[in-house]
């Protein structure tokens, strides 16, 4: 799937992506968004790559957000990519049809190493994979501590005992 130059503007207009006036990541905007989400939802933890985001993680920890390091390594990504592939093929992955996520997933190229591990990359620099990487990181986090990531349906919190 390819993206035309008009799609990101349309996605921003539909609030599917947030834009900033900077070409680099706006860490203050990211922090503000995470804090806003923490007021609306119970955040179990936020996985983050410490490269360029250690200060953000420290500030969010000071706000009682559980921050868990998730380095961009093949060892971290490979099991999660394999699980995402298996879940997709079996129909266990369901989402709302978000075009940004679909575009990013369509841009992911699995780069295998000689041991059969897979790392997410992209074929061309203009292709973005950020939403796919965030999904892979979330799956990786859920695989390391599955008891923290069970749904309310699996825990039967909706029904009295």
C-alpha positions in Angstrom: 0.0 0.0 0.0 1.4 3.4 -0.8 0.5 6.8 0.6 0.0 9.9 -1.4 1.3 13.2 -0.1 -2.3 14.3 0.6 -3.1 11.4 2.9 -1.2 12.6 6.0 -3.0 16.0 5.8 -6.4 14.2 5.5 -5.4 11.9 8.4 -4.5 15.0 10.5 -7.9 16.6 9.6 -9.6 13.4 10.8 -7.5 13.4 14.0 -5.9 10.0 13.0 -2.5 11.5 13.4 -1.2 14.4 15.4 1.0 16.9 13.7 3.6 19.3 15.0 5.4 22.2 13.4 8.7 20.3 13.9 10.3 17.5 11.7 11.6 15.9 14.9 9.5 14.2 17.6 7.8 16.7 19.9 8.4 15.0 23.2 6.3 17.5 25.1 3.3 16.7 22.9 4.0 13.0 23.4 4.1 13.5 27.2 0.9 15.5 27.2 -0.9 12.9 25.1 0.2 10.0 27.4 -0.9 12.0 30.5 -4.2 12.7 28.9 -4.7 9.1 28.0 -3.8 8.1 31.6 -6.7 10.2 32.8 -9.1 8.4 30.5 -7.7 4.8 30.6 -5.9 2.5 33.0 -2.4 2.4 31.6 -0.6 -0.7 32.7 2.8 0.4 31.3 4.4 2.3 28.4 7.1 0.6 26.5 9.8 2.9 25.2 13.0 2.8 23.4 15.6 4.7 25.5 17.3 6.1 22.5 16.3 9.8 22.6 13.5 9.2 25.1 15.1 8.7 28.5 14.2 12.2 29.7 10.6 11.7 28.6 10.5 8.4 30.5 11.9 10.1 33.6 9.2 12.8 33.4 6.4 10.4 33.0 7.7 8.2 35.8 7.5 11.3 38.0 3.8 11.5 37.0 3.3 7.8 38.2 3.3 6.3 34.7 4.9 2.9 34.6 7.7 3.2 31.9 9.4 0.0 30.8 12.4 0.0 28.6 11.9 -1.8 25.2 15.1 -1.5 23.2 14.9 -1.7 19.4 16.8 -5.0 19.2 16.1 -8.1 17.2 15.8 -10.1 20.5 12.9 -7.8 21.6 11.2 -7.5 18.2 11.4 -11.0 16.7 9.1 -12.8 19.1 6.5 -10.0 18.9 6.7 -9.9 15.1 6.3 -13.7 14.9 3.3 -13.4 17.3 1.7 -10.6 15.2 2.1 -12.6 12.0 0.5 -15.7 13.6 -2.3 -13.6 15.1 -2.9 -11.9 11.8 -3.0 -15.2 9.9 -5.3 -16.8 12.4 -7.7 -13.9 12.5 -7.0 -13.0 16.1 -6.0 -9.4 15.2 -8.9 -7.1 14.9 -8.7 -3.3 14.6 -11.0 -0.5 13.5 -9.6 -0.2 10.0 -7.4 2.7 10.9 -5.7 3.7 7.6 -2.6 4.9 9.3 -2.0 1.6 11.0 -2.7 -0.3 7.7 -0.3 1.9 5.8 2.5 1.5 8.4 2.0 -2.3 8.6 2.0 -2.4 4.8 5.4 -0.6 4.8 7.0 -3.1 7.2 9.6 -5.4 5.7 10.8 -8.1 8.0 14.5 -8.3 7.9 15.7 -11.8 9.0 19.1 -12.5 10.5 21.0 -15.7 10.0 19.4 -17.2 13.1 15.8 -16.7 11.8 15.0 -13.7 14.0 13.1 -10.9 12.3 13.5 -7.1 12.7 11.0 -4.5 11.3 12.4 -2.2 8.7 11.2 -0.3 5.6 12.1 -0.5 2.0 12.3 3.3 1.4 12.9 6.2 3.8 9.6 8.0 3.0 7.7 5.0 4.1 6.7 5.2 7.8 6.4 2.2 10.1 5.9 4.0 13.5 2.4 2.7 14.2 3.4 -0.8 13.3 6.5 -0.6 15.5 4.3 0.7 18.4 1.9 -2.3 17.9 4.9 -4.7 17.8 6.2 -3.2 21.0 2.8 -3.5 22.7 2.7 -7.2 21.7 6.2 -7.6 23.0 5.3 -6.1 26.3 2.2 -8.2 26.6 4.3 -11.3 25.9 6.7 -10.6 28.7 4.1 -10.1 31.4 0.9 -11.6 30.1 -0.8 -11.6 33.5 -0.8 -7.8 33.5 -2.4 -7.6 30.0 -5.5 -9.8 30.3 -8.7 -8.2 29.2 -11.6 -7.3 31.5 -13.5 -10.1 29.8 -10.9 -12.7 30.6 -10.8 -11.5 34.3 -14.7 -11.6 34.4 -14.7 -8.1 36.0 -18.0 -7.3 34.3 -20.0 -10.0 36.0 -20.5 -10.6 39.7 -19.1 -13.7 41.2 
